[in-house]
Amino acid sequence: MAAANATGNVTLGGVSPYANTTSPLAAVQNHTLGVGFSGSGFLILYFTGVTAILQSLGIINNSTRLAGSSGGAITAAAICSNVPASSQQLAANFNIAATCRPSFACRGYLDKVVRNYTTELFPASVTEQCNRRLYVTVTEARPNNLTDPPQVVGNISSKGMLLDAVAASAYLPFWSGRSAVTTIDGLPAVYDGGFSYPLPCPPGVTYCVKVTANAGVAPSNSIGPRPRLAGDNTLQLLMTARNASDSSSARFLPLNPAALPAPANPDIYPGLSGPLNVSAAVWNSYGLVIPDNDTLLSIYNQGRKDAAAWVLQHGLAQPAAVQQALQSTEGPLVPGAKAAVAGASVGRRSSVL
């Protein structure tokens, strides 16, 4: 693994390649399984559902290494901070949706919401829990470069560093704030990690479970759909804004999406367990257009079902145990989730603001 500098930033060599060296079962047995999450936008509830199942079955535990970009970074940080997915994460994400739904997905101040959300959600002990276990990607804006390279934060020396890294990884140009970029210690101009590294994996693992929140789409050169990374959509939706910034400031050259790392084949993705009840295009639109609470709950439940299907596919738990995990993590039956749904349905603003 690449050495960290004084700022805690790790070069791209600090993120493992996509190649796995063992099966998922062997990795679980040897405690060498890692999990990587793509960007997500408001499809983050899919990750919450996936995490709830993997935590319930002990596949994700207190030593599991994690990596993430954008919304995936928020999820990975919540996991290593020991924030339960089926209660606190679920409730917080519903409250965020309630806050942002009436204001065009918090356009112009999403960064403030993310920072307040993570400050309230993550405990003070994150340094011990997340240091060298969590890897967060950000994109470094470099003047006059055709591409903006990824950087990885893996040396979590304080809660403040974790909050800054996660907020930077989820910073959408001109959407999260008035600027195209934000800052973290040692890097004066960074933005959403999904632009440069859509789905990272942590180092030091023999199998990385790659999780994306975006549904499969049918490319022109394929007869069937492939799972698509949320980072792909991020590029399409925000390229215009990023390049408009380049034109007005003359600081950056346009991004070159062809220079991005080739998308990995995700292990867990929407529709793994069976056909979705909406088209892939509609599903993927939920990343930026916040749906109603019933749909948000269905996104969470889809994550649970797809994670359960993956676990059974690889023989990581007995069917009875998987069924029990599904029952124990069912959204409306979880007190925290029930309260969040009730509060969100009447338009109550989140306490994170």
PyMOL commands that set and color helices and strands:
alter all, ss='L'
color gray80, all
select helices_A, chain A and resi 12-14+24-29+41-56+71-80+85-103+110-121+126-130+159-169+193-195+230-249+257-259+280-285+293-313+319-328+331-333+335-345
alter helices_A, ss='H'
color red, helices_A
select strands_A, chain A and resi 9-10+33-37+65-69+134-140+150-153+182-184+187-191+207-211
alter strands_A, ss='S'
color yellow, strands_A
deselect
rebuild
show_as cartoon
